Amino acid sequence: SNLSANCWSRLHPANMFNSYNVKFRHSKALTSPYPGSHIERSHVPEDKVGWPTEWKDYNPVEYTAKSVLAGPSWADPQINDEGFSPKFNERDGEVERRSLNGLYVVENGRPRNPAGRTGLTGRGLLGRWGPNHAADPVVTRWKRDGSGNKVAHPVTGKNILQFVAIKRRDCGEWAIPGGMVDPGEKITATLKREFEEEALNSLQKSPEEKAKLEKQLHKLFNQEHFVVYRGYVDDPRNTDNAWMETEAVNYHDETGETMDNLPLEAGDDAGVVKWVDISEKLELYASHSYFIKLVTEKQGAHWSEDPGSECHE
């Protein structure tokens, strides 16, 4: 379980979480106060995170945000509400209640977080009981100088990769543009839609401008792509009964021709959007730094000046 992230990715290229042979350590899902609130999680010692460890005195705080309890279209009702009988571990009508990590336990009618205890029950800010599915498009290009030549890192000699990053309005952290999969929506559609909304401000564009963006992006999003990660995400919004899962996909613009002609403009949940040079110095939201690192490995790009951080075959 102590395999470094990049070594581990060689063993399980698209899925870091496997409940049978590795203990997924969540840390952001244990932080207090809970995002957007003054709620403090019950303290969970590291040796008590895993459900197989017996803990009779475990007494987590119950919290579901008012915005979720208000019953928006993207949220489930409360478990005991009349007429609500979710089909966990199944496709439930238009709602995907299957986990990317396989079957999860349902206890007393509530799904149980497969990565362990979080010190908080209920749903917090998350709409769905169980897995809440998101999609993260990692759009990359090579950093180039004024003459159009790739820029190599002076220490490692590896070419520097850039990705489109947004600064989230809710927490001010830099992140991959992404968001929730709508009921019935295909992941591929979510990836493209979220990129358009957050990095190109498509929601504020005229139908003509939108059509032009669609045409330019069609080639990028329909080319061969790399599924970076599929599965559980260590997210500060996770609870014992609701958690984030994502599919992170890398769309690489090898020549730069597609993305150079697209004007980045922050929209929707993004406050700022820009191209960012990739290195291990990046501090990103949730598990996004891990996803970005896997992309640099796939592309053979610069990540760290420390040779010890690489995984030798």
C-alpha positions, -999 to +999 in steps of 0.1 A: +000+000+000+030+023+002+037+021-036+044+056-049+017+070-071+035+066-103+047+030-096+012+021-086-002+035-118+020+011-138+002-018-121-033-004-123-031+022-151-067+035-149-077+026-114-057+033-083-083+019-059-087-018-054-104-029-022-089-064-023-051-056-023-046-020-013-059+003+014-069+036-003-058+062+022-080+093+021-068+124+039-088+153+023-120+134+032-110+137+069-105+175+070-125+199+091-144+221+090-165+205+063-165+227+031-190+256+032-198+250+069-186+252+105-192+215+109-163+196+125-160+160+116-155+134+144-118+126+146-109+094+129-074+080+139-055+066+109-057+030+123-095+033+125-103+045+090-109+011+075-143-005+082-128-039+090-113-024+121-139-027+149-148+006+166-179+003+188-177+039+200-176+054+165-201+083+167-198+104+135-215+138+131-246+138+108-247+166+082-264+173+049-263+208+036-295+229+033-289+233-004-291+195-008-321+191+015-340+218-005-345+191-031-328+204-063-330+183-094-295+169-090-301+156-054-317+125-040-344+128-012-335+117+023-333+079+027-365+076+048-386+098+025-418+082+013-416+068-022-378+069-023-363+034-028-330+038-046-314+008-063-279+008-050-251-009-070-273-007-101-283+017-129-313+033-112-334+047-141-313+076-154-292+078-122-259+058-122-256+042-087-229+017-097-194+025-084-164+025-107-147+005-080-171-024-079-198-033-053-201-012-021-217-022+011-252-009+020-258-008+058-291+002+074-303+014+040-273+036+035-243+031+012-209+029+030-179+048+017-156+021+002-124+040+014-134+039+050-147+062+078-147+100+073-161+112+107-193+124+090-226+107+079-253+121+057-244+136+023-228+169+031-228+189-001-232+159-024-265+152-040-265+114-043-263+087-017-234+066-027-212+075-057-215+109-072-200+108-107-179+135-122-157+139-153-124+158-155-110+167-190-072+172-188-065+193-220-027+195-227-002+210-251+036+214-252+051+247-240+066+264-270+090+294-274+084+324-297+096+304-327+072+275-320+098+251-307+091+229-277+106+242-244+127+217-224+133+219-187+169+230-180+175+203-154+158+172-167+159+180-204+123+168-207+098+189-226+074+209-205+037+201-207+010+227-201-027+221-191-058+242-190-064+250-153-092+268-136-094+286-103-125+273-086-149+300-073-160+279-043-126+274-026-101+294-046-080+264-055-066+256-089-081+226-106-088+206-137-120+220-153-147+194-147-180+187-131-209+163-124-223+138-149-259+146-156-285+118-153-285+098-185-255+117-199-225+099-214-191+106-198-177+117-232-205+144-234-198+155-198-161+159-205-166+182-235-195+201-219-176+209-187-146+221-206-167+244-228-186+258-198-157+264-174-127+271-198-145+287-227-175+303-210-199+286-235-230+294-213-226+331-221-220+326-259-244+332-287-257+302-307-233+312-335-203+315-312-212+282-296-214+265-330-179+278-339-165+265-306-181+231-312-165+229-346-130+237-333-133+213-304-147+184-324-113+173-336-096+175-302-124+156-283-128+129-310-092+120-314-075+091-295-074+100-258-059+086-226-081+076-197-059+088-168-080+075-139-114+060-131-126+056-096-129+070-061-116+105-054-102+117-020-124+148-019-131+171+011-169+168+004-169+130+009-189+115+038-195+079+052-225+077+029-217+098-002-185+101-021-169+115-053-158+093-082-144+105-115-131+096-149-102+118-158-093+118-195-064+135-212-070+152-246-036+162-259-031+188-286+002+176-300+007+205-325-010+232-305-030+242-335-065+235-321-060+251-287-040+281-299-070+293-318-094+289-288-098+320-266-098+307-229-125+325-209-136+315-174-172+306-170-197+287-147-178+275-116-145+289-127-132+323-116-100+323-137-087+301-165-052+298-180-025+276-193-003+263-165+032+247-168+031+212-152+056+202-125+055+186-091+053+221-075+016+224-085-008+224-057-042+214-070-077+206-057-086+171-044-067+144-063-059+165-094-022+167-089-021+129-090-040+129-123-017+155-138+014+135-128+000+104-146-004+125-177+032+136-176+043+100-174+022+090-203+035+119-224+071+116-212+071+152-200+089+169-172+075+164-137+103+166-111+139+178-107+144+150-082+153+118-100+143+098-069+106+106-076+106+086-108+096+050-108+123+027-122+112-004-140 
